[in-house]
Amino acid sequence: MLFLIALAAAALVGVLLWKLLARQPSDPANRSTSARPTAAPDDDPEFLRQLGEKLRREGEDPPRRR
């Protein structure tokens, strides 16, 4: 019976140490200031429209999807 109590206590200490050491630093300077990811140019409908017009003016066909 004493063995089971010691095993449970060791498991509890192990879990507490793991949580304590694995915790992320709460320093606000380390946090990302941008909540929204930066969009790539090919996600912008205006950019795609201008690109299509430019390619038509130059007489090139836009690349086709496979």
N, C-alpha and C positions, 0 to 999 in steps of 0.2 A: 504494500500500500504506500509506503514511504517513497518507493521508486516512482510510482505514478504521479505523486505530488511534485517530486523533483523534476520529472519530465515535463509536466505542465508548466512549472515555473520557468524552466529553461526555454520552453517554447514561447512563453509570454515575453521573457526578456529578449529573445531573439527577434520577435516581431516588433517590439518597441524600438530596438536598436536599428532594425532595418528601416522602419518608417522615419526615424529621426535622421538617419544618414542619407536616405534617398530623397528627402524633402528638398524642393527647389528653393534657391535663395529668393527672399521676398523684396530684394532691393529694386525700387522703381526704376533705377537707371538701367537695369538689365532688361527691362521689358521692352517689347517692340512698340514704337509709337504709332505705327500704321495699323489700323484695324482692317483696312480694305486692301486686298492685294492689287498690285499694279497690273493694269490690263495690257496685253500685248497689242501691237498695232493691228494685227489681223482680227482682233475682236471688235474693232471700232468700225461701225457701218459707214461713217463719213470717209475714213481712210480707204475702205474697200471701194466706195463709189468713185473717189478721186483716182485710185489706181486703175479701175476699169476704164474710166474716161481717158486716162493717159495712154493706156495700152491700145485703145481704139484709135486715138489720134496718131499713134506711131505705126498703126497697121499690124500690130502683133495680136495674136490670139492669146487669151489668158491660159495658163496651164490647166490642163484637164485633170479631174480626179479619176483615179482608177477604181 
